[in-house]
Amino acid sequence: MDWQELTDLTRGQPFVVERVRLAGSGVVVEGQFEPPQLAQLSVDDQVFVAAFVRSHGSIKEMERIFGVSYPTIKSRLNRIAAHLDFVDTDPAPTGADVVDRLRRGEISVQEALAELGRSR
C-alpha cells in the first residue's frame, strides 16, 4: 500500500502508524508513529505541493499547470499552509547562548537580561 492509497482509505481522518518494516533488511519497528505532515494531506493537496516544489515555487507556472488564476493558487497554498506546523526559523536564544555572548563581550548585562526576559 502506498501513501496515496492510505490517504484515500483514511479520508482525511487522523491515523497512527504502528509498525514499520525497513525494506531489504527485514528490520521491524513497532510503536506509535505519526506520519509526516505532508503525508497527512489529501492526495490532491500532496500532488499540488509536489507540483509547487517541482515548479520552484513559481505561481505563474502553477497557474499554467492547473489552469487556474493567481488568487486560486494563493488561496490553496494558504489553506494547505494552515494544516502544516512550521519550524521556528528564529528561535529565542537559550540561556546558555545568552551567557556565552555576554562572556565574549558581544552584549551588555542589560541586553542579556532583556533577552533572557523575552525568552520566558
Secondary structure, 3 states (H helix, E strand, C coil): CCHHHHHHHHCCCCCCEEEEECCCCCCEEEEEECCCHHHHCCHHHHHHHHHHHHCCCCHHHHHHHHCCCHHHHHHHHHHHHHCCCCCCCCCCCCHHHHHHHHHCCCCCHHHHHHHHHHCC
